Amino acid sequence: MKLPIAATLLLLGGANAFAPSTPAFARQTSALNAVSKKDSYSVTLLPGDGIGPEITAATKDVLAALCERCGFEMELKEALIGGSAIDEKNDPFPEESLEQCRNSDSVLLACIGGYKWDSNPRELRPETGLLKMRKEMGLFANLRPAKVLPQLIDASTLKREVVEGVDVMVVRELTGDVYFGTPKGIDVVDGERVGYNNMIYAEHEIERIARVAGDVASKRDGKLCSVDKANVLDVSQLWREVVTDVITKDFSDVELSHMYVDNAAMQLIRWPKQFDTIVCGNIFGDILSDEASMLVGSLGMLPSASIGESGPGVFEPCHGSAPDIAGENKANPLAMILSAAMMLKYDLDRPEEAALLEAAVEAALDQNLRTPDIKQEGDGCEEIGCTEMGKAVAELVSTIDMPAEIAV
């Protein structure tokens, strides 16, 4: 199906808006609030590939209910990214999509990729579009929470006593490290091919991600674990020195520890409750955040946020495009709905509304509603589709009580 570049949905809110609130984070130190609270927002939607259009449609229903109840407007404009952009524009992230994202208050991305494009040259792969978006929009920090919900504790592959109460935030640097370092390539040396990449960080890149992590940790339980491989990597030695300096000087209330990445990978499985906030470089964060996400039991439940020093952030579920179930109404939209909650919290300065979305998701689970990925045999729950889950959460957004507490 052809994806319109700017299919616009204007969500008109009701008469009563929430009173202005204090932003959860200070922009001058961490850039976790891109805009001030206002009555109308412009948001770019990137449905992407596979199940993306389905979970996007479900999230639209929820946001419509939120705007109606809370008295503000959200103009949603779709744009192309990933495989759909390759098919339509022969570019995984066209310039018009980039400009639309830059001119928005925030960006909500579904998912990209699929078997169809796996054999394409690198410049025409969906993932290349994602990397371009991060680089061009300056999205240097990725926040990925892994919180075990009591309703789904038995969905984890780990024992209940290991995962019960786990609430970890992984802060990952996104635009440096071995993924972007140069020189890189594949050359012929002495008659054989040699592949190489460059693991590199500048001091200012480490400083800014350390400040984001320090800010996040100071508003959670005040514990920050910095992950590196300083025993063998020069770049990790610099990482450790700079992180220590930033946290010591600017976040004296945060308890900082350091851990080698191989040990951190083991400890996340052995006793994850020892962690609160974790900060790490791009490649280590890529691996550890996926590992942390599986503590929860399903990628379909996990949101993430990618932010920069200024301008809009990008908020997306952690899961992939699941092309094998695309179009079958089997996808789980909850991670994208929770990503919208992170958008409201960190980009649009509406923490009360973010808490309402999160509460509605938990209320749907309390009603024993489950999509196929989180349905377990004999659990007594009702299995429903993506569309139905979206409508259920939207109804709960309209009817449940406002949460009394606002969490970070």
PEQUINOR-V641586 format. One record per residue. SS is DSSP state (H for helix, E for strand, L for the rest). OMEGA is omega in whole degrees, -180 to 180 (none if undefined). D_LAST is the distance of its C-alpha to the last C-alpha in whole Angstrom. Layout:
ss/omega/d_last
SS/OMEGA/D_LAST
SS/OMEGA/D_LAST
This chain:
ss/omega/d_last
L/180/38
L/-180/38
L/178/35
L/-179/35
L/-176/34
L/174/33
L/-169/33
E/173/31
E/179/29
E/-179/29
E/-176/26
L/-178/27
L/179/25
L/-171/27
L/-172/28
L/176/25
L/175/22
L/176/19
L/180/19
L/-179/18
L/177/14
L/179/13
L/-177/11
L/-176/8
L/178/9
L/-174/13
H/-174/15
H/-180/18
H/-173/16
H/176/14
L/-179/15
L/168/12
L/-176/13
L/-180/16
L/175/18
L/180/18
L/180/17
L/-174/21
L/-177/23
E/-178/23
E/172/22
E/-177/24
E/175/22
E/175/24
E/177/24
E/-177/25
E/176/27
E/-168/28
L/174/30
L/-180/31
L/-176/29
H/180/27
H/-179/29
H/-179/28
H/174/25
H/179/24
H/179/27
H/-180/25
H/175/22
H/179/24
H/-178/25
H/180/21
H/177/20
H/179/24
H/180/23
H/180/20
H/180/22
H/-178/24
H/-168/23
H/169/20
L/172/23
L/-177/22
E/177/24
E/178/23
E/-176/26
E/179/25
E/-178/28
E/176/29
L/-174/30
L/171/31
L/174/30
L/-177/31
H/179/34
H/177/34
H/177/35
H/180/37
H/-175/39
H/-171/39
H/-176/39
L/-178/40
L/-176/37
L/174/33
L/-175/32
L/-179/34
H/-180/34
H/176/34
H/178/30
H/-179/29
H/179/30
H/178/29
H/-180/25
H/-176/26
L/-180/27
L/172/24
L/179/21
E/-178/19
E/178/20
E/-176/19
E/178/21
E/-179/23
E/-178/25
L/171/28
L/179/31
L/-177/34
H/-175/37
H/-173/39
H/-175/38
L/-177/38
L/178/41
L/170/41
L/-171/41
H/-177/38
H/179/38
H/174/38
L/-179/35
H/-178/32
H/177/30
H/176/31
H/178/30
H/178/27
H/178/27
H/180/29
H/-180/26
H/-177/24
H/-175/26
H/-180/28
L/177/24
L/-177/23
L/-171/20
L/-175/20
E/176/16
E/177/15
E/-179/12
E/178/12
E/173/10
E/-177/13
E/-180/12
L/179/15
L/-178/16
H/-179/18
H/-175/20
H/-173/21
H/-179/21
H/176/25
H/178/24
L/177/23
L/178/27
L/-179/26
L/-179/26
H/-176/24
H/178/24
H/-171/23
H/-178/20
L/180/19
L/180/16
L/178/15
E/-174/11
E/172/11
E/176/10
E/176/13
E/-174/14
E/173/17
E/-168/19
L/-169/21
L/177/24
L/174/26
H/-171/28
H/180/30
H/-176/29
L/-176/30
L/176/33
L/2/36
L/176/39
L/177/39
E/176/41
E/-180/44
E/174/47
E/-180/50
E/-180/51
L/174/55
L/177/55
E/180/52
E/178/48
E/177/46
E/-177/42
E/173/40
L/-174/36
L/177/35
L/-171/32
L/173/31
L/170/28
L/-176/29
H/-177/28
H/178/26
H/178/24
H/-179/23
H/-174/22
H/178/20
H/177/18
H/179/17
H/176/16
H/-179/13
H/178/13
H/179/13
H/179/11
H/-178/8
H/-178/9
H/-179/10
L/173/6
L/-178/6
L/173/10
L/179/12
E/-180/14
E/176/15
E/177/18
E/-175/19
E/-179/22
E/173/25
L/-172/29
L/180/30
L/-179/33
L/-175/35
L/177/33
H/-179/34
H/178/31
H/175/29
H/176/30
H/179/29
H/-177/26
H/-180/26
H/-176/27
H/178/25
H/179/22
H/-179/23
H/-178/24
H/-176/21
H/179/19
H/-176/22
H/-170/23
H/-177/19
L/-176/17
L/180/19
L/-178/17
L/176/15
E/-176/18
E/172/19
E/179/21
E/180/23
E/175/24
E/-171/27
H/-180/26
H/176/28
H/179/27
H/178/23
H/178/25
H/-176/26
H/177/24
H/178/21
H/-176/24
H/-178/25
L/-174/22
H/-178/19
H/176/17
H/-176/18
L/170/16
L/176/12
E/179/12
E/175/15
E/-179/16
E/178/20
L/-169/22
H/-175/23
H/177/25
H/179/24
H/177/20
H/-177/22
H/-175/24
H/-180/21
H/175/18
H/178/21
H/-180/22
H/-178/18
H/-178/18
L/171/21
L/-177/20
L/178/18
L/179/22
L/174/22
H/-179/21
H/-179/21
H/-167/17
L/177/15
E/172/14
E/178/13
E/174/13
E/-172/16
E/178/16
L/-180/18
L/177/19
L/178/20
L/-175/21
L/171/19
L/177/17
E/-175/18
E/-172/16
E/172/18
E/-178/18
L/-174/19
L/178/22
L/-173/25
L/176/28
L/-177/30
H/-179/33
H/178/35
H/-179/33
L/178/33
L/-177/35
L/180/35
L/179/32
L/-175/30
L/176/27
L/-179/24
L/-171/22
H/179/19
H/178/17
H/176/18
H/177/17
H/174/13
H/175/14
H/176/15
H/177/11
H/177/10
H/179/13
H/-176/12
H/-170/8
H/-176/9
L/-172/13
L/175/14
L/177/12
L/-178/12
H/179/9
H/180/11
H/176/13
H/179/10
H/178/10
H/177/13
H/-180/14
H/179/12
H/179/14
H/177/17
H/179/17
H/178/16
H/177/19
H/177/21
H/176/21
H/176/22
L/178/25
L/174/26
E/-177/26
E/167/26
L/-173/27
H/-176/29
H/-180/27
H/176/25
L/178/28
L/-179/30
L/177/34
L/-178/34
L/179/31
L/-178/32
L/179/30
E/178/31
E/180/31
L/-178/30
L/-179/30
H/-179/27
H/-177/29
H/178/29
H/177/25
H/-180/24
H/179/26
H/179/25
H/178/21
H/179/23
H/180/25
H/175/22
H/-178/20
H/-168/23
H/-175/23
L/177/21
L/176/19
L/178/16
L/-179/13
L/-176/14
L/178/10
L/-178/7
L/177/4
L/none/0
